[in-house]
Amino acid sequence: MSRWKELPAELDPRVSQLVVRLRRLKDHGGLSMRQLAAKTGYSAKSWERYLGGRSLPPREAVEAMARIAGEDPTRLLALHEVAAEHWSRTRGVALGEPEPDEATGPAGPSEVTATRRSRPAVVAGAVALVLAVAAAVLLTVRFTSGSGDGGSDGHPAAASAAPATASASGSKVVYQCRVRQEDGRWYAGNSRTQDAVVAFGEAGPEVAEVQCLLDRADLSPGEIDGIFGPLTQRAVKRVQQRDGLVVDGIVGPHTWQALRGTAPR
C-alpha cells in the first residue's frame, strides 16, 4: 500500500474526503500511476496532482476511477459534486478547464478535452440544490451504516447511539456526543471501534467519536462535525504528546486506548 503524503492543511475537508477515497481505490487496485493513467486516460502527472490535493480531478476522471475499481460511481460522484462546490469557492478555479498533460491515455487528448469542455462551468441553482441533497442522503447512509456498528472488543453498538442526521441545509451531517463509561472505557455513541485508523481529511462516525472523546478530555477539536480537520489533528497530537505516544496526528489503536481509557487532566 502506498505511503501517502499528508494533504495540504488548507484543503477543504470535503475535498480531502474525496481525495482520501480516491487514494483508497488506487491502493485497493494495486495500480501504479502509469497504470492508472493508461486505464483512465489522464496522465500520471495529473493523477499525482489529484491524489496530492493540488488539483481537483474532473468528473470524468472520478467516474473512470470508480469503473476500474469495480465500484458504483454514484457515491463517488456525489462526493465529487460537494468537493467541486467548495473547491471553486475557496480556490476561485473554473472547473473543467483542460490541463496540458492531462489526457494522454486511450481516450486521446481531443476526445477527453472535448468532453470536459462540453460540461457547463456553472450549474443552475435548482440542479445544484438537488445534487447537494442527494449527496447528503448518500453520505448519511454511509455514515450510519459503516464500521461504527461494532468494535474489535466484541461489543455491539449501543442502541442509544445518536445517528447522524442531515441539517436543513442538506449538506451537513450533525453528530451528538453521548459520553458514558463502560468497563473502564469511554464511549460517545458514534463508534465503538478500538483500532480503526483515522487520519486528516477523513470523515464519518469514527471521526465524530474521536472529536467527542477529545472534547471529554478537555482537548477541544473544534466543532463536532465528523470531519478530521486541522483543529482535530492538533488536539490528537496533544493527547499523543500527553500520553507519550508517537506524535503523528493519526488515530490508531494506541491513541484509541488513550482516548477511551485516560481520564481528563
Rosetta blueprint (number, residue, H / E / L):
1 M L
2 S L
3 R L
4 W L
5 K L
6 E L
7 L L
8 P L
9 A L
10 E L
11 L L
12 D L
13 P H
14 R H
15 V H
16 S H
17 Q H
18 L H
19 V H
20 V H
21 R H
22 L H
23 R H
24 R H
25 L H
26 K H
27 D H
28 H H
29 G H
30 G L
31 L L
32 S L
33 M H
34 R H
35 Q H
36 L H
37 A H
38 A H
39 K H
40 T H
41 G L
42 Y L
43 S L
44 A H
45 K H
46 S H
47 W H
48 E H
49 R H
50 Y H
51 L H
52 G L
53 G L
54 R L
55 S L
56 L L
57 P L
58 P L
59 R H
60 E H
61 A H
62 V H
63 E H
64 A H
65 M H
66 A H
67 R H
68 I H
69 A L
70 G L
71 E L
72 D L
73 P H
74 T H
75 R H
76 L H
77 L H
78 A H
79 L H
80 H H
81 E H
82 V H
83 A H
84 A H
85 E H
86 H H
87 W H
88 S H
89 R H
90 T H
91 R H
92 G L
93 V L
94 A L
95 L L
96 G L
97 E L
98 P L
99 E L
100 P L
101 D L
102 E L
103 A L
104 T L
105 G L
106 P L
107 A L
108 G L
109 P H
110 S H
111 E H
112 V H
113 T H
114 A H
115 T H
116 R H
117 R H
118 S L
119 R L
120 P L
121 A L
122 V L
123 V L
124 A L
125 G H
126 A H
127 V H
128 A H
129 L H
130 V H
131 L H
132 A H
133 V H
134 A H
135 A H
136 A H
137 V H
138 L H
139 L H
140 T H
141 V H
142 R H
143 F H
144 T H
145 S L
146 G L
147 S H
148 G H
149 D H
150 G E
151 G L
152 S L
153 D L
154 G L
155 H L
156 P E
157 A L
158 A L
159 A L
160 S L
161 A L
162 A L
163 P L
164 A L
165 T E
166 A E
167 S L
168 A L
169 S L
170 G L
171 S L
172 K L
173 V E
174 V E
175 Y L
176 Q L
177 C L
178 R L
179 V L
180 R E
181 Q E
182 E E
183 D L
184 G L
185 R E
186 W E
187 Y E
188 A L
189 G L
190 N L
191 S L
192 R L
193 T L
194 Q L
195 D L
196 A L
197 V L
198 V E
199 A L
200 F L
201 G L
202 E L
203 A E
204 G L
205 P H
206 E H
207 V H
208 A H
209 E H
210 V H
211 Q H
212 C H
213 L H
214 L H
215 D H
216 R H
217 A L
218 D L
219 L L
220 S L
221 P L
222 G L
223 E L
224 I L
225 D L
226 G L
227 I E
228 F L
229 G L
230 P H
231 L H
232 T H
233 Q H
234 R H
235 A H
236 V H
237 K H
238 R H
239 V H
240 Q H
241 Q H
242 R H
243 D L
244 G L
245 L L
246 V L
247 V L
248 D L
249 G L
250 I L
251 V E
252 G L
253 P H
254 H H
255 T H
256 W H
257 Q H
258 A H
259 L H
260 R H
261 G H
262 T L
263 A L
264 P L
265 R L
